[in-house]
Amino acid sequence: MLKLFGHPDSGHAYKVRFFLVAMNIEHDYEPVDIWQPRSSRSAEFQRYARYGEVPTLIDDDQSYVQSNAILLHLARRYTDFSQRPEREQTQAQEWLFWEANKLGLCLPQLRSVAKFDDGSINAGAEQWLRARYEHDINLLGDTLADGRRYVLGDTVSIADFSLAGYLFFADEASVDVPLSVAQWLNNLKALPGWQHPYELMA
Ligand SMILES: N[C@@H](CCC(=O)N[C@@H](CS)C(=O)NCC(=O)O)C(=O)O
């Protein structure tokens, strides 16, 4: 049985849970209080969470960490991903790497500043993150501007789950999304089992 550890504030963990739910992959889910010291987390979580973070997934007693790597593992093992055209698999992986380095390296931080402002980010850093977000979200918006249903076209893929992870928190980050991105997010909301992170990860 699969077991996922996550938290309602973690868009990284949400990517994985939303995928598991939408693909109807049976799993257990356990929230971890990421606001408490790492030493206070369960012995099981500490044993499997190699970087001490959520998401952490246990599958066949093996530990899987890093949200996008977990998505790849799940897609290969539990969906027809490996049978999809090679070009499609490559493009899905390209988006995962892009997300980790681009959108995933500004949106979570902006949301963190806006929601939990602890003064740890100075004005210059925040400005840099905002400029980065504008660039990244416009690139995604331009990709989706032709009205495609999902990032790779007609078929939903791990690229969608990865890219959307933090975008359901866009209001909390005080950022705008282009219309094409808003429409795509609505397409994802229509997938089976969709819930906002605060509900799905509770
Ligand atoms: N690059 C990682 C990021 C994971 C991450 O930053 N997890 C945060 C929550 S979003 C966490 O577990 N924070 C608590 C901690 O580090 O103790 C991924 O994609 O999974």
The ligand as an SDF file (V2000), in Angstrom:
LIG
                    3D

 20 19  0  0  0  0  0  0  0  0999 V2000
   11.9050   20.3090   -3.5740 N   0  0  0  0  0  0  0  0  0  0  0  0
   11.0270   19.6530   -2.6350 C   0  0  0  0  0  0  0  0  0  0  0  0
   10.4840   20.7150   -1.6990 C   0  0  0  0  0  0  0  0  0  0  0  0
    9.8720   20.0980   -0.4530 C   0  0  0  0  0  0  0  0  0  0  0  0
    9.6150   21.1440    0.6230 C   0  0  0  0  0  0  0  0  0  0  0  0
   10.1270   22.2770    0.5750 O   0  0  0  0  0  0  0  0  0  0  0  0
    8.8300   20.7420    1.6250 N   0  0  0  0  0  0  0  0  0  0  0  0
    8.4870   21.6450    2.6920 C   0  0  0  0  0  0  0  0  0  0  0  0
    6.9850   21.9600    2.6560 C   0  0  0  0  0  0  0  0  0  0  0  0
    6.5240   22.6780    1.1150 S   0  0  0  0  0  0  0  0  0  0  0  0
    8.7440   21.0080    4.0560 C   0  0  0  0  0  0  0  0  0  0  0  0
    8.6410   19.8000    4.2250 O   0  0  0  0  0  0  0  0  0  0  0  0
    9.0750   21.8350    5.0520 N   0  0  0  0  0  0  0  0  0  0  0  0
    9.2530   21.3910    6.4040 C   0  0  0  0  0  0  0  0  0  0  0  0
   10.6800   21.1200    6.7520 C   0  0  0  0  0  0  0  0  0  0  0  0
   11.5630   21.3320    5.9010 O   0  0  0  0  0  0  0  0  0  0  0  0
   10.9140   20.7270    7.8880 O   0  0  0  0  0  0  0  0  0  0  0  0
    9.9160   18.9100   -3.3850 C   0  0  0  0  0  0  0  0  0  0  0  0
    9.6670   19.2190   -4.5660 O   0  0  0  0  0  0  0  0  0  0  0  0
    9.3200   17.9900   -2.8210 O   0  0  0  0  0  0  0  0  0  0  0  0
  1  2  1  0
  2  3  1  0
  2 18  1  0
  3  4  1  0
  4  5  1  0
  5  6  2  0
  5  7  1  0
  7  8  1  0
  8  9  1  0
  8 11  1  0
  9 10  1  0
 11 12  2  0
 11 13  1  0
 13 14  1  0
 14 15  1  0
 15 16  2  0
 15 17  1  0
 18 19  2  0
 18 20  1  0
M  END
$$$$
